[in-house]
Amino acid sequence: MEPPSTVDPESTSYSILYGVLPFGIPQFENGDQGKGVAFLMGESFLLSINVASYWLSQPLRDADATPTNHRLAETLFYANVASAIGLGALLLWGAWDGISNRDEKERQNE
């Protein structure tokens, strides 16, 4: 009887799995504590702004879904869009950094 298969922590699929996780997990996994904290705080901040601006804009809508306070609704809309774009960019940067540094770490171990 064969033992159950396990995932080798140094395998490529393992590094790609950890490389695409948000909130600095790949950086912490690669031993980059400073980068991990920076990605964790940046992504948490942008996600908080995104969710808060959406929630705050909902009570400003009347029955036909048109904003009652146009200036505040527009400001919240721009905050929502800007934080979503920033979060997306930071997530992609974190994934790229996590995968590329994991590959570099694997090459150094060979």
DRENDO-1510 file (C-alpha; in Angstrom, 1 decimal, always signed):
<recs>
REC; n; res; u; v; w
REC; 1; MET; +0.0; +0.0; +0.0 .
REC; 2; GLU; +1.4; +3.4; -1.0 .
REC; 3; PRO; +1.5; +6.3; +1.4 .
REC; 4; PRO; -0.7; +9.3; +0.4 .
REC; 5; SER; +0.9; +11.8; -1.9 .
REC; 6; THR; +2.0; +15.1; -0.4 .
REC; 7; VAL; +2.8; +18.4; -2.0 .
REC; 8; ASP; +6.5; +19.1; -2.1 .
REC; 9; PRO; +7.0; +22.6; -0.7 .
REC; 10; GLU; +9.8; +23.3; -3.2 .
REC; 11; SER; +7.7; +22.3; -6.3 .
REC; 12; THR; +6.7; +24.8; -9.0 .
REC; 13; SER; +3.0; +24.3; -8.4 .
REC; 14; TYR; +3.4; +25.0; -4.7 .
REC; 15; SER; +5.2; +28.3; -5.5 .
REC; 16; ILE; +2.6; +29.4; -8.0 .
REC; 17; LEU; -0.2; +28.6; -5.5 .
REC; 18; TYR; +1.5; +30.8; -2.9 .
REC; 19; GLY; +2.5; +33.4; -5.4 .
REC; 20; VAL; -1.1; +34.4; -6.3 .
REC; 21; LEU; -2.5; +34.6; -2.8 .
REC; 22; PRO; -3.3; +38.2; -1.6 .
REC; 23; PHE; -2.3; +40.1; +1.6 .
REC; 24; GLY; +1.5; +39.5; +1.4 .
REC; 25; ILE; +1.3; +35.8; +1.9 .
REC; 26; PRO; +3.8; +35.0; -0.9 .
REC; 27; GLN; +6.2; +37.6; +0.5 .
REC; 28; PHE; +6.0; +36.1; +4.0 .
REC; 29; GLU; +6.4; +32.6; +2.5 .
REC; 30; ASN; +9.6; +33.8; +0.7 .
REC; 31; GLY; +11.0; +35.3; +3.9 .
REC; 32; ASP; +10.5; +38.9; +2.9 .
REC; 33; GLN; +8.8; +40.2; +6.1 .
REC; 34; GLY; +9.0; +43.9; +5.2 .
REC; 35; LYS; +7.4; +43.3; +1.8 .
REC; 36; GLY; +4.8; +41.1; +3.4 .
REC; 37; VAL; +3.8; +43.7; +5.8 .
REC; 38; ALA; +3.7; +46.4; +3.1 .
REC; 39; PHE; +1.5; +44.3; +0.8 .
REC; 40; LEU; -0.7; +43.3; +3.8 .
REC; 41; MET; -1.3; +46.9; +4.9 .
REC; 42; GLY; -1.6; +48.3; +1.4 .
REC; 43; GLU; -4.2; +45.7; +0.2 .
REC; 44; SER; -6.1; +45.9; +3.5 .
REC; 45; PHE; -6.3; +49.7; +3.3 .
REC; 46; LEU; -7.4; +49.7; -0.4 .
REC; 47; LEU; -10.0; +47.0; +0.3 .
REC; 48; SER; -11.3; +48.9; +3.3 .
REC; 49; ILE; -11.7; +52.1; +1.2 .
REC; 50; ASN; -13.4; +50.2; -1.6 .
REC; 51; VAL; -16.0; +48.5; +0.7 .
REC; 52; ALA; -16.5; +51.6; +2.8 .
REC; 53; SER; -17.1; +53.9; -0.2 .
REC; 54; TYR; -19.6; +51.4; -1.6 .
REC; 55; TRP; -21.5; +51.1; +1.7 .
REC; 56; LEU; -21.5; +54.8; +2.3 .
REC; 57; SER; -22.9; +55.5; -1.2 .
REC; 58; GLN; -25.9; +53.2; -0.9 .
REC; 59; PRO; -28.0; +55.4; +1.5 .
REC; 60; LEU; -27.5; +58.3; -0.9 .
REC; 61; ARG; -29.7; +56.7; -3.5 .
REC; 62; ASP; -33.4; +57.3; -3.7 .
REC; 63; ALA; -36.1; +54.9; -5.0 .
REC; 64; ASP; -35.0; +55.3; -8.7 .
REC; 65; ALA; -31.4; +54.6; -7.8 .
REC; 66; THR; -30.4; +58.2; -8.5 .
REC; 67; PRO; -28.1; +59.9; -6.0 .
REC; 68; THR; -29.8; +62.4; -3.7 .
REC; 69; ASN; -26.5; +64.2; -2.9 .
REC; 70; HIS; -24.7; +64.3; -6.2 .
REC; 71; ARG; -21.4; +65.8; -5.1 .
REC; 72; LEU; -20.9; +63.2; -2.2 .
REC; 73; ALA; -22.1; +60.4; -4.4 .
REC; 74; GLU; -19.6; +61.3; -7.1 .
REC; 75; THR; -16.7; +61.6; -4.6 .
REC; 76; LEU; -17.6; +58.2; -3.2 .
REC; 77; PHE; -17.9; +56.7; -6.7 .
REC; 78; TYR; -14.4; +58.0; -7.6 .
REC; 79; ALA; -13.0; +56.7; -4.3 .
REC; 80; ASN; -14.6; +53.3; -5.0 .
REC; 81; VAL; -13.2; +53.1; -8.6 .
REC; 82; ALA; -9.7; +54.4; -7.7 .
REC; 83; SER; -9.4; +51.9; -4.7 .
REC; 84; ALA; -10.5; +49.0; -6.9 .
REC; 85; ILE; -8.0; +49.9; -9.6 .
REC; 86; GLY; -5.2; +50.3; -6.9 .
REC; 87; LEU; -6.2; +47.1; -5.2 .
REC; 88; GLY; -6.1; +45.2; -8.6 .
REC; 89; ALA; -2.7; +46.7; -9.4 .
REC; 90; LEU; -1.3; +45.8; -6.0 .
REC; 91; LEU; -2.7; +42.3; -6.2 .
REC; 92; LEU; -1.0; +41.8; -9.6 .
REC; 93; TRP; +2.3; +43.3; -8.3 .
REC; 94; GLY; +2.2; +41.0; -5.3 .
REC; 95; ALA; +1.5; +37.9; -7.3 .
REC; 96; TRP; +4.3; +38.8; -9.8 .
REC; 97; ASP; +6.7; +39.5; -6.9 .
REC; 98; GLY; +5.8; +36.4; -5.0 .
REC; 99; ILE; +6.2; +34.1; -8.0 .
REC; 100; SER; +9.4; +35.7; -9.3 .
REC; 101; ASN; +11.1; +35.7; -5.9 .
REC; 102; ARG; +10.1; +32.2; -5.2 .
REC; 103; ASP; +11.6; +31.1; -8.5 .
REC; 104; GLU; +14.8; +33.0; -7.6 .
REC; 105; LYS; +14.9; +31.4; -4.2 .
REC; 106; GLU; +14.5; +27.9; -5.8 .
REC; 107; ARG; +17.4; +28.6; -8.2 .
REC; 108; GLN; +19.6; +29.6; -5.3 .
REC; 109; ASN; +18.8; +26.3; -3.5 .
REC; 110; GLU; +19.8; +24.2; -6.5 .
</recs>
